[in-house]
């Protein structure tokens, strides 16, 4: 998606050899018009997959997932990071390592919101090492649901997440793929 590429190159800040900060338009301050177009892009790409629900993990993937679900006219299910006093015992859960935060967390979702009849689309802001996506895949498999595909705003290709996901047989549609960071500069894949 050309518009997203341009915004990343103009406003993205390389923090180190592995981390890109895009908080001015994706995950702190959000450009809602851009997110609407991103949702339309994902909905168009996956429109023939019979999606019944869009899923995401709080917090970075929420906004693009909302616009994708809205465009597809299906519910959005948010997987939570950590247990909540409002969640019941009827949960699917798995332990996931967060690359960005360098910690582990419990990924949970209520069993009443996903089931064997669902055909899901997972939307997230970043794909790095693939640990979050693999956790989502595992929970979807626990529920005997189907994962029709994965939509990613920004993939850091040099961190290997795509290969882990594709090795399990899942389609990954990344709007922008970053080849590497060199001397504080972003090099995109063509």
C-alpha positions in Angstrom: 0.0 0.0 0.0 1.8 3.1 -1.3 0.2 5.6 1.1 1.4 3.5 4.1 4.9 3.1 2.7 5.2 6.9 2.3 4.0 7.6 5.8 6.4 5.0 7.3 9.3 6.6 5.3 8.3 10.2 6.3 7.3 9.7 9.9 8.7 6.4 11.1 11.6 6.5 13.4 14.1 3.7 13.7 14.8 3.2 17.4 17.5 0.5 16.9 18.3 -2.3 14.5 15.0 -4.0 15.3 12.4 -1.5 16.4 10.4 1.0 14.3 8.3 3.7 16.0 5.2 4.8 14.1 3.3 6.3 16.9 2.3 9.5 15.1 -0.2 7.7 12.8 -0.7 4.1 13.9 -0.4 3.3 17.5 -0.4 6.4 19.7 -2.0 9.1 17.6 -4.1 7.3 15.0 -4.8 8.6 11.5 -8.4 7.3 11.3 -8.8 8.1 7.5 -5.6 6.0 6.8 -6.9 3.2 9.0 -10.2 3.3 7.2 -8.4 2.8 3.9 -6.3 0.0 5.4 -9.4 -1.7 6.6 -10.8 -1.5 3.1 -7.6 -2.9 1.7 -7.7 -5.9 3.9 -11.4 -6.5 3.4 -10.9 -6.4 -0.4 -7.9 -8.8 -0.2 -9.9 -11.3 1.9 -13.4 -10.7 0.6 -13.7 -14.1 -1.1 -12.6 -16.1 2.0 -16.0 -16.2 3.8 -14.8 -14.4 6.9 -17.2 -14.6 9.8 -15.1 -12.7 12.4 -12.0 -10.5 12.5 -9.7 -11.1 15.4 -6.9 -9.0 16.9 -4.8 -8.7 20.0 -5.0 -5.6 22.1 -3.8 -2.9 21.6 -1.9 -2.1 18.3 -4.1 -4.1 16.0 -7.5 -2.8 17.3 -7.9 0.2 15.0 -7.1 -1.5 11.7 -9.1 -4.5 12.8 -12.2 -2.4 13.6 -12.1 -0.8 10.1 -11.6 -4.2 8.5 -14.5 -5.8 10.4 -16.7 -2.8 9.7 -16.0 -3.1 6.0 -16.6 -6.9 6.0 -19.7 -6.4 8.1 -18.6 -9.0 10.7 -17.9 -8.9 14.4 -14.5 -8.1 15.9 -13.1 -10.3 18.7 -10.3 -8.9 20.8 -7.8 -11.3 22.4 -6.7 -9.8 25.7 -3.1 -9.7 27.1 -3.4 -11.0 30.6 -6.3 -12.1 32.7 -9.1 -9.7 33.7 -11.4 -9.8 36.7 -14.3 -9.5 34.2 -13.4 -12.6 32.2 -14.9 -15.9 33.3 -13.1 -19.2 33.7 -14.3 -20.2 30.3 -11.2 -19.0 28.4 -8.8 -20.1 25.8 -5.4 -19.0 26.8 -1.7 -19.4 26.0 1.5 -17.9 27.1 3.2 -15.6 24.5 6.5 -13.8 24.4 6.4 -10.1 23.5 9.3 -9.1 21.4 8.7 -5.4 21.8 8.3 -5.4 25.5 10.7 -8.3 26.2 8.2 -10.0 28.5 5.7 -12.8 28.4 2.0 -12.5 28.8 -1.1 -14.6 28.9 -3.1 -14.3 25.7 -6.8 -15.0 26.5 -10.2 -14.9 24.8 -13.6 -16.0 26.1 -14.8 -19.3 24.7 -18.2 -17.8 24.0 -16.9 -15.6 21.2 -15.1 -18.1 19.0 -16.2 -21.6 18.0 -15.9 -24.3 15.3 -18.2 -22.4 13.0 -15.9 -19.4 12.7 -13.8 -18.5 9.7 -11.4 -15.9 11.1 -9.1 -13.2 9.8 -6.4 -12.0 12.1 -5.3 -8.4 11.8 -2.2 -6.9 13.5 -0.1 -3.8 13.3 3.4 -5.5 13.2 4.8 -8.9 12.3 8.3 -9.4 13.7 9.2 -12.8 15.1 5.7 -14.1 14.8 5.1 -15.1 18.4 1.8 -13.2 18.8 0.5 -14.6 15.5 1.5 -18.1 16.5 -0.3 -17.7 19.9 -3.5 -16.5 18.0 -3.2 -19.5 15.7 -2.9 -21.9 18.6 -6.0 -20.5 20.3 -8.0 -20.6 17.1 -7.0 -24.2 16.7 -8.0 -24.9 20.4 -11.5 -23.6 19.5 -11.5 -25.7 16.3 -12.1 -22.5 14.3 -10.5 -21.8 10.9 -8.0 -19.1 10.3 -8.5 -17.9 6.7 -5.6 -15.5 6.7 -3.5 -12.9 8.5 -3.4 -9.2 7.6 -0.4 -7.2 8.8 0.3 -3.5 8.4 4.1 -3.6 8.8 6.2 -6.7 8.5 9.8 -6.6 9.5 10.9 -9.4 7.1 14.4 -9.7 8.6 12.9 -11.1 11.9 11.5 -14.3 10.4 7.9 -14.2 11.5 6.4 -14.8 8.1 8.3 -18.1 7.6 7.1 -19.4 10.9 3.5 -18.7 10.0 3.7 -19.9 6.4 5.4 -23.1 7.5 2.1 -23.8 9.4 0.2 -23.2 6.1 -1.3 -19.8 6.7 -1.6 -16.9 4.2 0.1 -13.6 5.3 -0.8 -10.4 3.6 1.5 -7.6 4.7 0.8 -4.1 3.4 4.4 -3.0 3.8 7.5 -5.2 4.2 10.7 -3.8 5.7 13.9 -5.5 4.5 16.1 -3.9 7.2 17.2 -0.9 9.1 20.6 0.6 8.1 22.1 3.5 10.0 18.7 4.7 11.2 17.2 4.4 7.7 14.3 2.2 6.6 14.9 -0.1 3.6 11.6 -1.5 2.2 11.2 -4.7 0.2 9.8 -4.3 -3.3 
